[in-house]
Amino acid sequence: MTRKVCVVTGSRADYGLLRWPMEAIRACSDLDLQLIATGSHLSPEFGLTYREIEADGFHIDRKLEVLLSSDGATGVAKSTGVGLIAFADALQQLQPDIVLVLGDRFEIFAAVAAALFARIPVAHLHGGEVTEGSFDDPMRHCITKMSHLHFVAAEEYRQRVIQLGEHPERVFVVGGLGADGIRKVQLLERAALEASLGIRFAARNLLVTFHPATLDEERSVQQMGELLAALDGFADVQLIFTMPNADNEGRALSAMVRQYVAGRVNAYAFTSLGQLRYLSCLRCIDGVVGNSSSGLTEAPTFRVGTVNVGDRQNGRLKAASVIDCLPERAAIGAALTELFSPEFRTKAAAARNPYGEGGASEKIISVLRSHRLEGIVKKVFFQP
């Protein structure tokens, strides 16, 4: 009997990781892939990235528009409510056997809540992680408690999921999907990447992504201002910005990036690079700057250093190639100076990625094909 697996993707970031389990599901004769695209995928402001999904050959079964024009606290809360209504209808129509989700975003929270009410089992990727500087952290743990199969990136995260009361027999260490994707993508050579981006790489280059730090007392726009001021001290470095996500203050941060880039010859901004160009950039640059999880989960595989700004990623496992710093221009500037130093470059080149080196998709599919689903919705809190 074919098992229907409904994958939910809400942004360019999670699709870049979900693509490979989706490919594996599609290739299995005993699994039937269903796909829901939502969140920023459907927004012109964020690049209509659902087109990248379709360009990769996937059929999107449902496109659920949930984002409101406001990215304030009220707007995000209302978008979550709209999402809950939309997913209730979509899941009732698709009738999947299991829902597969990744991470911690509010639209994913809405999807999983709707699945819970519909008594549909949920498989959750990248649970057990900690990001103390954003409301993604409690969202992630809430999703864990509403899920039934757990695919985590490291043993430390497995132990945290078990600490939350999940049964050890349903928590599987598979490694990080970022490292898995790097192994599978045929990256662009430097010249082809330059042609695709419409730029020429300089002697030194940085990839910059700064998302809203939604739980920090200091506003994200203030932190972004400090980051941009620090980058001004490196006029000979070419800056490649990718835009913030759709959390609180995201639009304000995007406006700051556009204004910054408009006045400089050494800076470029892209709404969405897509996975292929993003990973290809990681191979060509000198470092990653900002507060994106990619600097922790993917950059180390390329032996590229990361300047991790602020508290957004506090609590995650970090390679020796990651430099943590306060969201203040002097601290960021000092961290960038360290990043470019020969001593640190040697250190980064020898760093090990704590999220593994690939193979996650195959492990996930093995469990999705074989694990018993009957009766798993009704859970008992596991007490070690």
Secondary structure, DSSP 4 states (H G I P E B T S, - for coil): -PEEEEEEE-SHHHHHHHHHHHHHHHH-TTEEEEEEEEGGGG-GGGT-THHHHHHTTPPPSEEE----S--SHHHHHHHHHHHHHHHHHHHHHH--SEEEEES--HHHHHHHHHHHHTT--EEEESTT---TTSTHHHHHHHHHHT-SEEEESSHHHHHHHHHTT--GGGEEE---HHHHHHHH--PPPHHHHHHHHT----SSEEEEE----TT-SS-HHHHHHHHHHHHTT-TTSEEEEE---SSTTHHHHHHHHHHHHHT-SSEEEES--HHHHHHHHHHHSSEEEES-THHHHTGGGGT-EEEEESSTTTTS---TTEEEE-SSHHHHHHHHHHHTSHHHHHHHHT---TT-SS-HHHHHHHHHHHS--TT-SS------
